Amino acid sequence: MTTSFPMNAGDDPYSYSKNSQLQKEVLDSAKEMVRDAIIRKLDIKIMLSSSNTFRITELGCSIGPNTFSAMQHVVEALKEKYQNNIPEFQIFFNDHITNDFNTLFQSLPIDRSYYAFGVPRSFHGRLFPSRSIHFAHCSTSIHWLSKIPKELLDKKSPSWNKGLIHYIGASNIEVMNAYVAQFEKDMEMFFNARAEEIVPGGMMVLISPNLVNIS
């Protein structure tokens, strides 16, 4: 079982919506790379040979304006790519089932040019039918693990982390190794799931503070 630690809900001063400036800066710094990748590399002829619907997923969307800004940027780049043959866009906003989807959907832009859907579940497993997603986007979320490695919570284990849920300042290498092992397991699940869901010729964008990966 995965453990869910969603961002603070609502729109008050301590909410994620009001405390995600760093994530916004990461998104903004990657915008041109994402646009260029869509324009130069996305194979729309293969993907839309039998449909005029383009499906996008925002993995780890949380709440607040960042997710809408990112999706609007992707849609605008796709419109530029398609020019006179613009498809209909479906965007699937994904996060844990305990995420504040009420606030998220109450904040949807009125002038959006896409159909919005919620997909409540961990992105470490399958979310969509096979070969159904054309573009997957994940920003400042991929570093979150599916769960705390169990050995970190066992006082008898050499990897016991004294009740902490991070490895910064850990006193032994076993703590870091436990996190690395869990991250590797999570990434394997993540990539296996996306490999089943993304259509041939599709694209996935992963953005972290020190990484932009487009494939």
VEXDREN-2710 file (C-alpha; in Angstrom, 1 decimal):
% VEXDREN-2710
k/r/px/py/pz
1/MET/0.0/0.0/0.0
2/THR/1.2/3.5/-0.9
3/THR/1.2/6.3/1.7
4/SER/-0.5/9.5/0.7
5/PHE/0.8/12.9/1.8
6/PRO/-1.1/15.5/-0.3
7/MET/-0.2/19.2/-0.3
8/ASN/-2.1/21.5/2.0
9/ALA/-5.6/22.0/0.7
10/GLY/-7.7/25.1/0.2
11/ASP/-6.6/28.7/-0.6
12/ASP/-5.5/30.0/2.8
13/PRO/-2.0/31.5/3.6
14/TYR/-0.6/28.0/4.5
15/SER/-2.1/26.2/1.5
16/TYR/0.0/24.7/-1.4
17/SER/-1.8/27.1/-3.7
18/LYS/-0.2/30.1/-1.9
19/ASN/3.2/28.4/-1.3
20/SER/4.4/27.0/-4.6
21/GLN/6.5/29.8/-6.0
22/LEU/9.5/27.5/-6.4
23/GLN/7.5/25.1/-8.4
24/LYS/6.3/27.9/-10.6
25/GLU/9.9/29.1/-11.3
26/VAL/10.8/25.5/-12.3
27/LEU/7.9/25.4/-14.7
28/ASP/8.7/28.8/-16.2
29/SER/12.3/27.9/-16.7
30/ALA/11.3/24.8/-18.7
31/LYS/8.6/26.3/-20.9
32/GLU/10.7/27.0/-24.0
33/MET/12.3/23.5/-23.9
34/VAL/8.8/22.0/-23.7
35/ARG/7.5/24.1/-26.5
36/ASP/10.5/23.3/-28.8
37/ALA/10.1/19.6/-28.1
38/ILE/6.4/19.7/-29.1
39/ILE/7.1/21.7/-32.2
40/ARG/10.1/19.6/-33.4
41/LYS/9.5/16.1/-32.2
42/LEU/5.9/15.3/-31.6
43/ASP/4.6/13.0/-34.4
44/ILE/1.0/14.0/-34.8
45/LYS/0.4/12.1/-38.0
46/ILE/0.9/8.7/-36.3
47/MET/-1.1/9.6/-33.2
48/LEU/-4.2/11.1/-34.8
49/SER/-4.6/8.8/-37.8
50/SER/-7.9/7.6/-36.4
51/SER/-9.1/10.3/-34.0
52/ASN/-9.4/14.0/-33.6
53/THR/-9.0/14.0/-29.8
54/PHE/-5.7/14.7/-28.2
55/ARG/-5.3/13.4/-24.6
56/ILE/-3.0/15.0/-22.1
57/THR/-2.3/14.1/-18.5
58/GLU/-0.9/16.2/-15.7
59/LEU/0.7/13.8/-13.2
60/GLY/0.9/15.1/-9.7
61/CYS/-1.2/18.2/-10.4
62/SER/-1.9/19.2/-6.7
63/ILE/-3.9/22.4/-6.6
64/GLY/-3.4/26.1/-7.4
65/PRO/-2.5/28.1/-10.5
66/ASN/0.7/26.3/-11.5
67/THR/-1.0/23.2/-13.0
68/PHE/-3.3/25.4/-15.1
69/SER/-0.4/27.5/-16.3
70/ALA/1.5/24.5/-17.4
71/MET/-1.4/22.9/-19.2
72/GLN/-2.3/26.1/-21.0
73/HIS/1.3/26.4/-22.2
74/VAL/1.2/22.8/-23.5
75/VAL/-2.1/23.4/-25.3
76/GLU/-0.9/26.6/-26.9
77/ALA/2.3/24.9/-28.2
78/LEU/0.1/22.1/-29.6
79/LYS/-2.2/24.6/-31.3
80/GLU/1.0/26.1/-32.9
81/LYS/2.0/22.7/-34.0
82/TYR/-1.4/21.8/-35.5
83/GLN/-2.1/25.2/-37.0
84/ASN/-5.2/24.8/-39.1
85/ASN/-6.1/21.3/-38.0
86/ILE/-6.5/21.8/-34.2
87/PRO/-8.0/18.7/-32.4
88/GLU/-10.1/18.7/-29.3
89/PHE/-8.1/18.5/-26.1
90/GLN/-8.8/16.4/-23.0
91/ILE/-6.7/17.0/-19.9
92/PHE/-6.6/14.5/-17.1
93/PHE/-5.5/16.1/-13.8
94/ASN/-4.0/13.4/-11.6
95/ASP/-3.0/13.2/-7.9
96/HIS/-3.6/11.1/-4.8
97/ILE/-7.2/10.5/-3.9
98/THR/-6.8/12.7/-0.9
99/ASN/-5.8/15.7/-3.0
100/ASP/-8.1/18.7/-2.9
101/PHE/-9.8/18.2/-6.2
102/ASN/-12.7/20.4/-5.1
103/THR/-10.5/23.5/-4.9
104/LEU/-8.7/22.4/-8.1
105/PHE/-11.9/22.2/-10.2
106/GLN/-13.5/25.2/-8.6
107/SER/-10.4/27.2/-9.9
108/LEU/-10.5/25.9/-13.5
109/PRO/-10.0/28.8/-16.0
110/ILE/-13.3/29.9/-17.5
111/ASP/-11.7/30.5/-20.9
112/ARG/-9.9/27.1/-21.1
113/SER/-9.8/25.4/-24.5
114/TYR/-9.9/21.8/-23.2
115/TYR/-12.1/19.3/-21.4
116/ALA/-11.0/18.7/-17.8
117/PHE/-11.1/15.4/-15.9
118/GLY/-9.8/14.2/-12.5
119/VAL/-7.9/11.0/-12.1
120/PRO/-7.4/10.3/-8.3
121/ARG/-4.7/7.7/-7.8
122/SER/-1.0/7.4/-7.3
123/PHE/1.0/7.9/-10.6
124/HIS/3.3/5.0/-9.6
125/GLY/0.8/2.6/-11.1
126/ARG/-1.5/2.4/-14.1
127/LEU/-4.0/5.2/-14.5
128/PHE/-5.3/4.9/-18.1
129/PRO/-6.2/2.3/-20.7
130/SER/-3.4/1.1/-23.0
131/ARG/-2.3/3.4/-25.7
132/SER/-4.7/6.2/-24.8
133/ILE/-2.5/9.1/-23.7
134/HIS/-0.7/11.4/-26.3
135/PHE/1.2/13.7/-23.9
136/ALA/2.2/13.1/-20.3
137/HIS/3.5/16.0/-18.1
138/CYS/4.9/15.8/-14.6
139/SER/6.6/18.8/-12.9
140/THR/8.2/18.9/-9.5
141/SER/6.4/15.7/-8.5
142/ILE/8.5/12.8/-9.6
143/HIS/10.8/13.0/-6.6
144/TRP/8.0/12.0/-4.2
145/LEU/8.2/8.4/-3.2
146/SER/5.2/6.1/-3.1
147/LYS/6.0/5.2/0.6
148/ILE/8.6/5.5/3.3
149/PRO/11.0/2.6/3.1
150/LYS/9.8/0.3/5.9
151/GLU/13.3/-0.3/7.3
152/LEU/13.6/3.4/8.2
153/LEU/10.7/3.0/10.7
154/ASP/12.2/-0.1/12.4
155/LYS/14.2/0.8/15.5
156/LYS/16.0/-2.6/15.2
157/SER/17.1/-1.9/11.6
158/PRO/20.6/-0.4/10.8
159/SER/18.6/1.9/8.5
160/TRP/16.4/3.3/11.3
161/ASN/16.1/7.0/10.6
162/LYS/15.1/8.1/14.1
163/GLY/11.5/9.0/13.1
164/LEU/12.6/11.3/10.2
165/ILE/11.0/11.1/6.7
166/HIS/14.1/12.4/4.8
167/TYR/17.7/11.5/4.5
168/ILE/19.2/15.0/4.9
169/GLY/21.5/14.9/7.9
170/ALA/21.2/11.1/8.2
171/SER/24.0/9.5/10.3
172/ASN/24.6/6.4/8.2
173/ILE/24.7/5.4/4.5
174/GLU/22.0/2.8/5.1
175/VAL/19.4/5.5/5.3
176/MET/20.3/7.0/1.9
177/ASN/20.6/3.5/0.4
178/ALA/17.1/2.7/1.5
179/TYR/15.7/5.8/-0.1
180/VAL/17.7/5.1/-3.3
181/ALA/16.3/1.6/-3.5
182/GLN/12.7/2.8/-3.0
183/PHE/13.2/5.5/-5.6
184/GLU/14.4/2.9/-8.1
185/LYS/11.4/0.7/-7.4
186/ASP/9.0/3.6/-7.8
187/MET/10.6/4.8/-11.1
188/GLU/10.4/1.3/-12.5
189/MET/6.6/1.2/-11.7
190/PHE/6.2/4.7/-13.1
191/PHE/7.9/4.1/-16.4
192/ASN/6.3/0.7/-16.9
193/ALA/2.9/2.3/-16.4
194/ARG/3.5/5.1/-18.8
195/ALA/5.0/2.7/-21.4
196/GLU/1.6/1.0/-21.5
197/GLU/-0.5/4.2/-21.5
198/ILE/1.3/6.5/-24.0
199/VAL/0.5/6.0/-27.7
200/PRO/3.3/5.3/-30.3
201/GLY/4.8/8.7/-31.2
202/GLY/3.6/10.3/-28.0
203/MET/5.6/12.3/-25.6
204/MET/6.4/12.5/-21.9
205/VAL/7.9/15.6/-20.1
206/LEU/9.4/15.2/-16.6
207/ILE/10.5/18.4/-14.8
208/SER/12.4/18.6/-11.5
209/PRO/14.4/21.5/-10.0
210/ASN/17.6/20.0/-11.5
211/LEU/16.2/18.1/-14.4
212/VAL/14.1/18.4/-17.6
213/ASN/13.6/15.1/-19.4
214/ILE/11.7/14.9/-22.6
215/SER/11.1/11.5/-24.3
END
